């Protein structure tokens, strides 16, 4: 995790969120400004800079997010 980044703070519990589900790889929570009646964000618990940083070790995380 990288301190100071919004999703990292949400995953760390520093910013409150309404949890939908979570496990050791991902955290899912309701959007505070939903674009649809049910809008859930799923983020990795491990900080991943961007899609180019994905690697074999993050494959299970990528599969859960999608």
Steps between C-alpha positions, in 0.01 A plus 500: 500500500609855436408755767312804379317340208119497522436128440795403722348709780159338449649149510700592813182627669628859524206621288159352586320290242200270478651155453318261269750213524869447554765232515876488530545617137222755429267744672157592355302803616211721392579813301417820692372659179351207306437518128246217525262370769760240598854626444774303672874559468739206534862586573808290573636502855851511354589829329530450123619812322332432164417220256861492379606400854286185497702182514451129555493548879202736471302276263255382766436860603440604141255215450301599810483867403369427152 
